[in-house]
């Protein structure tokens, strides 16, 4: 299901269903025997974060904080994004529910319905919706059976209508990092008093830092074997591996730095640094997509490494590399689980909100039209010519990277 189809269904089906859900919740609330102020603190909590692989990394600090407060965590996510959740390891597999959105509408609808049953079977007391104004997640929250429903609310902003299905409405703040917005949702869950809007409190920078994952010796050996087979080097030696994550962004291709720029930068680096090998990374399905960069660079030490290592071994690959240059996509956030420095292109989105949480340097032209996508426009832009990224030349980027290369 492509992203425009999802937006179409979200609007034409989601809006009337959110309206009906609002009426149903108000009606059933009139006959509720319990008074809200006497309810116990929620302990079994379902987190909904469906559509972004990187958000599982960004939101992990909020989950770990909830666990530190005695919360039992359950999680629902699209199946194609679940590998990022496993990479962090905060949520137990048996408490993770997968929705197969890529398997057709009927499967998607069936899995969504089963989630509502699964929530009741697990006696979920509260749902926290990490999605930014998605009506689909709002409906799952509304019909989950949970007594507390926490999510972002537009208040007086001209945001997207999601009905009045939340019991605790949190102000989405587009001026702070999304990790702090996620933390605000979790802090709201455990607030002792009602407030409008939630959450009125500070979230410090040190509270959203990602945990560093443990990299096993077996994973390192598997990566070295792949390097030996495809890049002509196993143990590194004097070779410096540099990662170009130049794929990704299938839902928002405007986030990609031009392939010709990547190829030209590869030429500059490889001609001036004989000890460097560039690895073009990505999923197995992206192998052909990144291959033209190798052809255009016409350099032997530019290697198409997409799909050559398993997803769970990516952190081991990062640990063996000098740095990563990346489009604004999931791998930039996966890298924050290690100590590898990352350099990430931004244009349609802003690094102030979606910057990686590790050793991160944004590459950003600060155009007046940038960012052009947000939670308030369903991340849909009219732009078909991303000059905000094209203007960043290979020569400019090389000057930024040169200290790392030396």
N, C-alpha and C positions, 0 to 999 in steps of 0.2 A: 504494500500500500504506500503510494508516494505521499509526500508531505502536503501537497495541495489537496489531495483527496481527503486526507485526515482533517485539514482545516475546514473543508466543505462540510464534512459530516459533523465536526465539532460545532459548527455554527447552526446549520439548518436542523440538525437533530438535537444538539446539545442545549440550545437556548430554550426550546419549549419543554424539554425534559427537566432542565434546572428549575423552570417556573413551576412545573407540576410537583417536583420534589420539594420545593419550598412550601407549597400548600399542604402536601402530605405530612411533612415534618411538623408544621404548625398544628395541623389537625390532631395528629397522634400526641403531640405535646400537651394538648388540653386534657387528655385522659391519663397522663402519666401520674403514677401513684407516688413517685419520688420527687422530692424537691432538690433542685440542683445544688443548693448550698450545703446539703447534708451528705452529698456523695463523697465517698472515700477518694483518696488520691489515686489516679489511674496508674496501674502497674504493667498491664499487658497492652503494648502500643504497636500499632501497625503504621509503618512509614510507606507512603506512596511516592516513588520516584521512578518514572517509567522510561522517559525518552532520551536521556543524555547519559552516555557512558562516563563522562568526566564528572558528572554531578555526584556519582557514588563516591568519588575520591573527595570532592569538595565538601560534601556533607558528612563525611566520616567523623570529624571532630565533634559535631553535634550529637551523633549517635553515641560516641564514647562518653560524652558528658552525661547523656541520659542514663547510660549503663552505670555510671558512677553514682547516680542517684537512686539506684535500685530498680530501674525500669527494665522489663523484659521486652526485647526488641523483636519485632516481626517486620518483614520487608516484602513489598511487591514491586516487580520491575519487568520490563519487556525482556523476553528470553535472549534476544540478540545483544543486550547490554549487560547480561548477568555476569560475564567474565570479569568485569571491572569490580563488581561486588565481591567476587571470590578472591580477587587479587589482594584486597585489603584484609578480608577475613574477620571482620567485626561481627557479621551476622552469621549464625549457624545455618548450614544448608537446609536443615529440616524446618527452619523458620522462614524460609524464602519461598515466595510464590512467583512463578514465571507465567507471563502472558505471551502467547505465541502470536504476535501481531503480524508476523511475516508469512503466516500460513493460510491467509485468506480470511474474509470477513466472518464466515460462520465459525471458524475456529477461534477467532479473536472474540466474537460475541460470547461463545460458550465458555471460554476461559475467564472472561470478565464476570459472567454470572456465577461461575464456580468460586471465584474469589470471595464473593459475598457469603457463600456457604462456608468457605474455609475460615473467614473471619469469625463467624459465629461458633464454629467448631472449636476454635482456639480461644474463645471467650475474650475477644479483643474489646478493651474498655475505651480506647481512644485511638483516633486516626490522625496522623499528621501528614498533610498533603504538601509535599515538596515541589509540586509542579507550579509553574507560574501562569495562573489563570487558564489552565486547561479545563474545559467543561467536562471532559471525560473523567478526569480524576475527581472533579467535584461531585459527579454523580456516584462514583464508587464510594467516596467519603460519605455522601448523604445516605446511601442504602446499606452501609456496612453493618448497621446495628449498634455501632459504638455510641456511648452516651456523650463523649466529648469529641468534637470534630474541629481541628485546628488547621488553618490555612491562611493564605494571603487574601486580603480583601482590598478592593479599590477605594473604598470610602468615597471621597468627593472627586477623585481622579476620573478622567474619562477612559477608564479601563474596560476590560471585557466583562460582560454580564455573566455571572455564575450563580445567580439566585441568592437566597438567604438561607443557606444550608449549614453554616458554621456556627458552632457554639462559642468559639473564641476567635475573633477576627484580628489578624495581625497586619499591621501596615507594611506593605512591601516598599522598601526604600531603594530606589534606583541609584542612590548616591553612595552606597557602601557595598563592599564586596558581598557576593552572593553567599559565601560561607557564613558571614555574619547574619544575613537574613535567615539562613537555615537555623543558626543557633537561636535567633529570636523566637522562632517557632517552637523549639524545644523548651526554652525557658518559659514560654507562655503556658505550656502543658502543666508545668509544676508550680505556676504562680498561685499564691494563697488567696488572692483577692481579685475580683473582677476589675477590669480597666478598659478604657476606650481612648485611643486604640492600644492594643498590645503591640510590642513589648516595650515598656518604658524602663530602660536600663542600658548600661554600657556592655558592649561585647569587645573585649580587648584583642589586639592582634595575636598575642601569645596563646589565646584560647582557640584559635582556628588552625593551628599548625598541624600538618599531617603527620601521622606516625610513620616511621621508617620501617619498611618490611625486612624480614630476615631473608637473605639470599643464600640458598643452599649450595654446597659444593657440587652436587649433582647437576643443578641448573647451570652453574658456571661451566662445567665440563660439556654439557650439551651445546651451549652457545659456542664454546671454543671449537667443538667438532664441526658446527655449521660454518664458522669462520674459516676453518681449515679447508672445508669442501668448496665453499663458494667465494671466499675472499682471499684464499691463498695464505692465510695466517691463522695460527691457533693461539699462541701464547702472548701475542702482542709484540714482545721484544721492543724494538725501536719504533714500531708502527703505532701511530695514533689513529684511533677510529673516531670518525665524526659522523653523527647521525643526521640525515636529512629526512624529516617526516613531511613529505611533500604531497601526500594523498589526503584522504579524509574530506569532510565537509560536504557529503553527498546531499544533505538537506539544505545547505547554504553554500553553494559553490563560490559565492562572492568572497568567502574567507580565504581562498587559496591565492598564494603568491604565484605569479606566472611560471610555468614550467621552463620557459626560455631563460628567465632570470635565474632559476635554480641551476640550469645547465651552465650558464655563463659564470656564476659564482663557483661552481665546481671546477671549471677550467682555471680560474684565478687561484683558487686554493691549491689545487694539485700541481700547477706549474711552479708555484712559489714555495711549496712545502713538500719535499720529496718523501717525508716520513709519514704522510697522511694518507689514509684510505677512507673514502666517503661511502657510507652505507645508506642506501635508500630503503627506508622501512615502510611497512604497511601490512595489511592483512593479505592472506593468499589471494582474495578476490581483487586486490589492488595491484597485483604484480604487473599485469599488462599496462595498467594506468600510469605507473611511474617509469616504465621501461623507456619511453622517449627521452627522458632526461639523460640516461646513459648514452643513448645514441647521439643526442645533440651535443653532449659534452665531449664526446670522442676521446675519452681518457680511460685507460685501462683500470685505474684505481678508483673509478666510480662504479660501484657494484650494486646491482638490483638485489637487495636483500629482503624484499617484501615477501612475507610468508615463509621465510626460511627458519624461523624459530617459533616455538609454541608461544601462545599468548602469556601463559604463566611464567615463561622464561624471559619476558621482556625486561624485567627489572635487573636480571643478571646481565643482559646485553648492555643496559644503561651503565651498570657498574664497571664495565670494561671499556667504556667510551669516554672521550674527552668532553664533549658537550653535544646538545641536540639543537638543531635549527628546525622550527616546526611551524606549520599552519596552526591556526587556532582550532584545535581538535583534541580528542581524548588523550592521545599519547603525551601531550605536554603536561597533563595532570597526572598520568601514570608515573611520569618521571619524578614528580614531587615526592614520591615514596622512596626515592633514593637521593644520593647527594650530587647527581649529575646537574651541571648548570644547563638551563634552557633559555633559548632565544625564540620568542614567539611573535608572529605577525598578527597585528590587529588592524581592523579597518571598519567593517560592518558592525563589529562589537567593540566594547571598550575594555582595556586591561584593568581599569579601576574596579570593574564588576566581576570580570571573569579571568583575571590573571592567575597563573599557576601559583601555588603556595610554597614552592621550593625555592631553589636558587634561580630566580626568574628575571629575565630582562625583556621588557616589551619592545617591539619594533613597530612604531606607530607614527604616522605622518601628521596627526592632529588636524585633519581636514575639518572644515566647518560643517560638512554634512555627516561627519562620523561621530558617534555610531548612528547607523540608520535603521537598525533593528533593535527591538526591545520587547519586554513582556507585554507591553501595551499595544503592540501592533502584530501580535502573534508571530513575531520574528520573521515578518515578511517585508521585503524591501522592493521598491520600484527600480532599484539600481541594476543595470545589466552590464555596467562597465566600471569595474572596481579600481578606479584611478588612485584611490587612497592607498592601495597596495602596489599598483604598478609604478608609482612615483618613487618607491624605495628601490634604488638601483643596486645591482650586484656589487658595484664598487663601494657604495655607502655601507652595505652590510659587511663587506670584507673588512673595512676599517674597524667596525665594531667587534668582529670576531678575531681580528689579528692578535690581540694580546693573549687570547686563549691558545691560539695556534703556536705561539712562540713560547 
